[in-house]
């Protein structure tokens, strides 16, 4: 289950996970099915390939 939430309702998901898309719709979400097979060859999905553009809280450095 690897996806990216855009807001409280819209969620980007791989178009190949049809059962999960139906489940999201049943739960009241608005899935946005997209092709995403190139990145999956090395593992992961939309969430793994995305970068946060806004964060809240303190950013800590561990280096």
GUTORLUM-579984 format. One line per field, with one value per atom (N, C-alpha, C, O): residue number from 1; residue in one letter; chain; x, y, z. Coordinates in steps of 0.001 Angstrom, whole numbers, plus 500000, padded with zeros to 6 digits. Atoms other than C-alpha are relative to their C-alpha. Layout:
<pts>
nr = (NUM,...);
rest = (A,...);
kette = (A,...);
X = (X,...);
Y = (Y,...);
Z = (Z,...);
</pts>
This chain:
<pts>
nr = (1,1,1,1,2,2,2,2,3,3,3,3,4,4,4,4,5,5,5,5,6,6,6,6,7,7,7,7,8,8,8,8,9,9,9,9,10,10,10,10,11,11,11,11,12,12,12,12,13,13,13,13,14,14,14,14,15,15,15,15,16,16,16,16,17,17,17,17,18,18,18,18,19,19,19,19,20,20,20,20,21,21,21,21,22,22,22,22,23,23,23,23,24,24,24,24,25,25,25,25,26,26,26,26,27,27,27,27,28,28,28,28,29,29,29,29,30,30,30,30,31,31,31,31,32,32,32,32,33,33,33,33,34,34,34,34,35,35,35,35,36,36,36,36,37,37,37,37,38,38,38,38,39,39,39,39,40,40,40,40,41,41,41,41,42,42,42,42,43,43,43,43,44,44,44,44,45,45,45,45,46,46,46,46,47,47,47,47,48,48,48,48,49,49,49,49,50,50,50,50,51,51,51,51,52,52,52,52,53,53,53,53,54,54,54,54,55,55,55,55,56,56,56,56,57,57,57,57,58,58,58,58,59,59,59,59,60,60,60,60,61,61,61,61,62,62,62,62,63,63,63,63);
rest = (X,X,X,X,X,X,X,X,X,X,X,X,X,X,X,X,X,X,X,X,X,X,X,X,X,X,X,X,X,X,X,X,X,X,X,X,X,X,X,X,X,X,X,X,X,X,X,X,X,X,X,X,X,X,X,X,X,X,X,X,X,X,X,X,X,X,X,X,X,X,X,X,X,X,X,X,X,X,X,X,X,X,X,X,X,X,X,X,X,X,X,X,X,X,X,X,X,X,X,X,X,X,X,X,X,X,X,X,X,X,X,X,X,X,X,X,X,X,X,X,X,X,X,X,X,X,X,X,X,X,X,X,X,X,X,X,X,X,X,X,X,X,X,X,X,X,X,X,X,X,X,X,X,X,X,X,X,X,X,X,X,X,X,X,X,X,X,X,X,X,X,X,X,X,X,X,X,X,X,X,X,X,X,X,X,X,X,X,X,X,X,X,X,X,X,X,X,X,X,X,X,X,X,X,X,X,X,X,X,X,X,X,X,X,X,X,X,X,X,X,X,X,X,X,X,X,X,X,X,X,X,X,X,X,X,X,X,X,X,X,X,X,X,X,X,X,X,X,X,X,X,X);
kette = (A,A,A,A,A,A,A,A,A,A,A,A,A,A,A,A,A,A,A,A,A,A,A,A,A,A,A,A,A,A,A,A,A,A,A,A,A,A,A,A,A,A,A,A,A,A,A,A,A,A,A,A,A,A,A,A,A,A,A,A,A,A,A,A,A,A,A,A,A,A,A,A,A,A,A,A,A,A,A,A,A,A,A,A,A,A,A,A,A,A,A,A,A,A,A,A,A,A,A,A,A,A,A,A,A,A,A,A,A,A,A,A,A,A,A,A,A,A,A,A,A,A,A,A,A,A,A,A,A,A,A,A,A,A,A,A,A,A,A,A,A,A,A,A,A,A,A,A,A,A,A,A,A,A,A,A,A,A,A,A,A,A,A,A,A,A,A,A,A,A,A,A,A,A,A,A,A,A,A,A,A,A,A,A,A,A,A,A,A,A,A,A,A,A,A,A,A,A,A,A,A,A,A,A,A,A,A,A,A,A,A,A,A,A,A,A,A,A,A,A,A,A,A,A,A,A,A,A,A,A,A,A,A,A,A,A,A,A,A,A,A,A,A,A,A,A,A,A,A,A,A,A);
X = (500859,500000,500906,501306,499097,502129,499305,499078,500762,500337,500366,501101,499759,500429,498657,497859,501216,497626,500238,501224,499913,497061,499268,499696,500771,494466,499169,499506,500793,491773,499276,498883,500773,490087,500784,500649,499320,492363,501288,502115,498846,494945,500508,499729,499388,497369,500409,501121,499696,497619,500392,500078,499656,499039,498720,497908,501240,496331,499835,498738,500069,497144,499406,499097,500539,495843,498485,497990,501435,492186,499174,498247,500752,490931,500181,499223,499737,492596,499278,498766,500713,491114,498516,497918,501414,487623,499795,498808,500096,488248,500081,499304,499890,489379,498699,498249,501278,486196,498915,498121,500987,484097,500176,499199,499703,485794,499794,499986,500281,484914,501147,501050,498877,488281,499799,498952,500035,488832,501359,502249,498717,491637,500274,499367,499542,493630,500964,502141,499151,494942,501003,500633,498938,498270,500920,501067,498978,500827,501240,501678,498797,503821,500767,500989,499314,505676,501506,502210,498547,509161,500723,501740,499337,510050,499849,500726,500239,508561,501037,501179,498991,511323,501137,501831,498972,513694,499388,500102,500689,511085,499402,500010,500669,508628,498846,498442,501143,505810,499974,501013,500132,504478,500573,501287,499518,505235,501521,502158,498539,508797,500700,501831,499389,509442,499682,500147,500387,507959,500857,501515,499254,509536,499024,498218,500861,507770,500312,501477,499780,507259,499689,500031,500304,505999,499980,499363,499983,506666,499710,499954,500221,505634,500855,501060,499191,507788,501468,501860,498573,511474,500729,500477,499177,513911,501291,502027,498816,516667,501040,500708,498905,520007,500630,500912,499400,521453,501440,502025,498622,524848,500930,502129);
Y = (498839,500000,501225,501701,498871,502857,501047,500833,498964,506066,501357,501445,498641,509847,500702,500754,499230,511851,501448,502061,498599,515240,500907,502031,499286,516369,498965,497781,500918,514835,498935,497912,500927,513047,499418,498234,500448,512832,499236,499665,500858,510067,499486,498993,500514,509159,498556,498253,501426,505402,499424,499985,500719,502990,499450,498846,500418,502220,498485,497991,501465,498512,499386,498194,500542,498129,500242,501002,499752,497967,499711,500456,500334,496288,501084,501465,498929,498935,501284,502000,498811,501702,499897,500871,500192,500234,500184,500783,499860,500045,501463,501920,498571,503678,500730,501568,499377,504714,499653,500510,500427,502679,500770,501031,499269,504544,501510,502254,498582,507940,500814,502037,499288,508801,500146,499477,499781,510048,499604,500445,500444,507919,500582,500736,499530,509287,498931,498928,501078,506228,500524,501247,499564,506820,498826,497901,500986,504710,500271,501412,499836,504074,498704,498159,501289,500995,500128,499183,499868,502364,499979,499298,499940,503128,498686,498314,501238,499882,498928,497977,501013,497924,499997,498990,499968,499060,500035,500177,500071,498895,501327,502383,498798,501355,500411,499689,499481,503446,501511,502145,498540,506994,500662,501658,499367,507758,499955,500928,500143,506432,500929,501357,499185,508480,501488,502292,498597,511745,500691,500047,499188,514568,500970,501600,499047,516610,501414,501800,498608,520183,500946,502127,499182,521425,499090,498025,500749,520190,500928,502132,499239,521308,499397,498184,500499,521020,500285,500926,499731,521081,498990,497789,500859,519684,499723,500651,500371,517769,499379,498615,500604,516868,498906,499113,501121,513511,499778,498746,500149,514078,500948,500960);
Z = (500000,500000,500000,501063,500132,498707,499142,497951,500691,497763,500572,501555,499522,498196,500163,499226,499740,499800,499580,499990,500402,498171,500978,501240,498990,500688,500750,500736,499181,502903,499193,499754,500829,499978,498824,498517,501230,496916,500305,501109,499779,496773,498649,497832,501223,493973,500250,501207,499860,493483,498645,497595,501217,490960,499384,500086,500644,488408,499970,499709,500036,488599,501262,501268,498749,492176,500049,500880,500190,491141,501255,501572,498779,494315,501061,501733,499040,496486,499597,500457,500495,494303,500353,500809,499627,494820,501496,501922,498541,498567,500406,501245,499696,498683,499684,500465,500371,496851,501018,501405,498996,499301,501303,502004,498767,502165,499847,500808,500205,500601,499434,499343,500600,499049,498499,497907,501450,495489,499423,499300,500537,494018,498618,497799,501303,491094,499483,499844,500499,489228,498971,498045,500898,487469,499679,500478,500342,485626,500836,500984,499196,487805,500057,501139,500025,486709,499899,500255,500149,485997,501338,501475,498699,489615,500762,501542,499267,490888,499688,500456,500335,489151,501014,501151,498959,491920,501393,502387,498718,494666,500413,500238,499515,496110,499125,498213,500728,494796,500083,500269,500038,494704,501243,501134,498772,498351,500079,500482,499948,498094,498998,499230,501046,494952,500141,499334,499850,496245,501053,501870,499050,498204,500652,499967,499297,500869,499530,499429,500378,499734,501156,501109,498830,503092,501217,501204,498745,506591,501149,501076,498779,510016,501089,501122,498907,513069,499771,498796,500009,513752,499128,499223,500822,511226,500749,501084,499227,513014,499076,498170,500749,511573,500852,502033,499288,512546,499577,499906,500486,510920,500704,500422);
</pts>
